[in-house]
Amino acid sequence: MSAPARSPQELHDTIAGGIGESPLRPDGTLKVRGEFAYSSDLWHEDMLWGATLRSPHPHARIVRLDVSRALAQPGVHAVLTHEDVPGENVYGLKYQDTPALAADLVRYQGEPIAILAADHPEIARQALKEIVVEYDVLEPITDPERAAHDDTLPKLHADGNLVRHQRIVKGDPAATADVVVSGVYEIGMQDQAFLGPESGLAVPAEDGGVDLYLATQWLHVDQRQTAKALGLPLEKVRLTLSGVGGAFGGREDLSMQIHSCMLALRTGRPVKMSYNRLESFFGHVHRHPAKMYYEHGATRDGKLVYVKARMYFDGGAYASKTPVVVGNGTTLSVGPYDVPNAHIEGWGVYTNNPTCGAMRGLGAVQPTYAYESQMDKLAAALGMDPAELRIRNALSEGSTVVTGQVVDFPAPVAELVQRVRDLPLPPEPAGERDIRELPGGASNTTHGEGVVRGVGYGVTIKNISYAEGLDDYSTARVRLEVLGGEAVAMVHTAAAEVGQGLVTLQQQIARTELGLTRVSVHPADTSVGDAGSSSASRQTYVTGGAVRNACRAVAEAVYARLGVPAEGMSLVGGKVVAADGEVVADLAELLGDTAIEETREFHHRPTYPLDPETGQGDAHVQYGFSAHRAVVDVDLDLGLVKVVQLDCAQDVGKAMNPDAVVAQIQGGSAQGLGLAVMEEILVKDGKVRNPSFTDYLIPTILDMPPMQVDVIERPDPHAPYGVRGVGEPPTISATPAVANAIRAATGLELPRVPIRPEHITGV
């Protein structure tokens, strides 16, 4: 007798932890308790410790390099230089321009010159001091605007100092307007400031290859670059993801990957490398500082007529993601606004400043700060409410962006501004105030005298996934089998879990698609196909799509085994269920001792390169939108700022995991706040002046204000489940919201972030 029929929806409702729910993260409890194993916790009983000698100069020729004294030290097993690189001594994400170990020239402070392996980390550190390097110190190139145009400067690379120049021309570049505002804006160099420094363990293998366990964002690109430097085929360089203590773009480039593998292969023993905080500041890329010239023209009733902009991005010594930053920066340069005419130019250049690359909000953070500053300036010139000006010019579905691409999915920009504007404001201060609620905190710097309040808005547009013609995809393998008498699923991808909750999301998708409660996720490694990078807000979109595709292929194989048509069938609660709700078969009984395994890819719809002359083209697959409203108190006498409230409205397409969505918005907003008022790597003459968390300040829990988060869901018909990338937009729009609020409180121009006390006081 068959079981009583229930609808597939009724059965689906019995599966806990699926799409749209917020199940407990499998790594959450361990992390809260401090028991989670990060890559810096890796250990092997026979391992050596690796260390790196780095240049103290931002620009110098290496005249002499002698490692003999270091190699003679007791406990030192190998000292390697560029001459010991087995393969090609060059790598790079976009351009192959970065040496694994410097040969005859160093181009930035901290560039690696030599590596060694020793029995103990202290022996390794002391042995580094025995390496003799003689330099011919050269004048560093540090001005990116000059580097873009001055042909008399020395060439840092064979092709010169220009990484990429991109022009965007839409409509009439000579258009005129009734009201014109202009400004010059700068953004400082921000660090990803992840709490887990770079680390990994390389283990030599019997086949002459190497197994590398590490914290990264993109296993397969690391594999390709490392194999090339080692002179090994891909199959002999195997990477497995270890616990990642944050990333935010800073782990996309190589750090210790090639070095630890070189040492392991030379010594025949496992080699661990783990940077301390000081070295980490030199060992990874940072956010591009930028200088931007903007001009906005509008009608008297507040409709944008044109935008003109010139943007200079300082890429530092090597290209890294500078080509992408220029592409994103120019294509997103006018913001989430309907602008009929535009003339935009962007330059990414080489300098002898620290190398800059990927960081959350890649290429959009810089122009957003500039155009949102301009929108407030334009609102003041028009005598218009800043929120109303944004609403009046907001993009919507069917609009054409600055590259000529039509927005063919929901773009609720006006609604986001309206929603964040209408959220309750904090009460206006009255009477004697608690000093802990004032700028300066409990330092008793003020009791409210000289403190003024301001409100500001920030809105952004951010491309999701890779762009400009890149075939962006992910791969997933799903296995269905019986364990303990119950049908269970295993999901295997190479997608990096960097704290964003991707492991949980993969489980949720498999639970929903296969109707199972028990779903495990295989450790990410290179034994499965490429999943791309955990960046560009892309993993939910592309890896989520790949997991969905693989799960559906597994389901189709189940139906084929039963000999029933797939149409109308579903897997729910460990059963095969027909369209009328009748249970056709029990999965565990059907599978028995066998398993079904399927591997599938997901490719999003194609994008296209920009026209080299006009910058026109369908460069992006999707956009994300968010809006912030900040409320700040400013002590005008001391220049101190307290962010009183920071509210956000964001369209996420589909909230796959509602709690994780809100957490992403809160975390991204914290990084945006940090850039607005405190975070900057200070560089003078190419040298970093504050490479520590003592001097590089990031927001703590005491700096974060209350947040109201309004999540709306307007599904993208082109995306799996209608999803829209979540992680980057809140970082981008938070910064200008805080800056505009400080401007509203002070009446000052404040053309640069982070805004420091001296910018407010003038002292």
Salt bridges, closest charged atoms under 4 A:
ASP27 OD2 - ARG25 NH2 3.05
ASP27 OD2 - LYS31 NZ 2.87
ASP46 OD1 - ARG269 NH2 3.33
ASP66 OD2 - ARG64 NH2 3.41
ASP84 OD1 - ARG266 NH2 3.26
GLU88 OE1 - LYS228 NZ 3.65
ASP119 OD1 - HIS77 NE2 2.63
GLU122 OE1 - ARG125 NH2 2.76
GLU130 OE1 - ARG69 NH2 3.06
GLU134 OE2 - ARG64 NH1 3.07
GLU145 OE1 - LYS291 NZ 3.72
ASP150 OD2 - ARG146 NE 2.76
ASP191 OD1 - HIS284 NE2 2.67
ASP191 OD1 - HIS286 ND1 2.72
GLU198 OE2 - HIS284 ND1 2.71
ASP207 OD2 - ARG238 NH1 3.03
ASP211 OD1 - ARG238 NE 2.80
GLU252 OE1 - LYS321 NZ 2.61
GLU279 OE2 - ARG54 NE 2.90
GLU345 OE1 - HIS165 NE2 2.69
GLU345 OE1 - ARG167 NH2 3.68
GLU372 OE1 - ARG390 NE 2.80
ASP376 OD1 - ARG390 NH1 2.94
GLU388 OE2 - ARG392 NH2 3.73
ASP408 OD2 - ARG605 NH1 2.83
ASP408 OD2 - HIS718 NE2 3.37
GLU415 OE2 - ARG419 NE 2.89
GLU415 OE2 - ARG714 NH2 2.64
ASP422 OD1 - ARG421 NE 3.18
ASP434 OD2 - ARG436 NH2 2.71
GLU468 OE1 - ARG164 NH2 2.84
ASP471 OD1 - HIS603 ND1 2.79
ASP472 OD1 - ARG538 NH2 2.65
ASP472 OD2 - HIS604 NE2 3.49
GLU481 OE1 - ARG479 NE 3.32
GLU486 OE1 - ARG518 NH1 3.37
GLU497 OE2 - ARG25 NH2 3.82
GLU513 OE1 - ARG552 NE 3.04
ASP525 OD1 - HIS492 NE2 2.97
ASP530 OD1 - HIS220 ND1 3.70
ASP530 OD2 - ARG224 NH1 3.31
ASP586 OD2 - LYS575 NZ 2.72
GLU597 OE1 - ARG479 NH1 3.28
GLU598 OE1 - ARG600 NH1 3.20
GLU601 OE1 - HIS603 NE2 2.74
GLU613 OE1 - ARG167 NH1 4.00
ASP633 OD2 - ARG433 NH2 2.66
ASP633 OD1 - ARG453 NE 2.84
ASP647 OD2 - ARG629 NH2 2.77
ASP651 OD2 - ARG724 NH2 2.75
GLU680 OE2 - ARG752 NH2 2.59
GLU680 OE1 - ARG756 NH2 2.80
ASP710 OD2 - ARG419 NH1 3.07
GLU728 OE1 - LYS462 NZ 3.29
GLU749 OE1 - LYS377 NZ 3.18
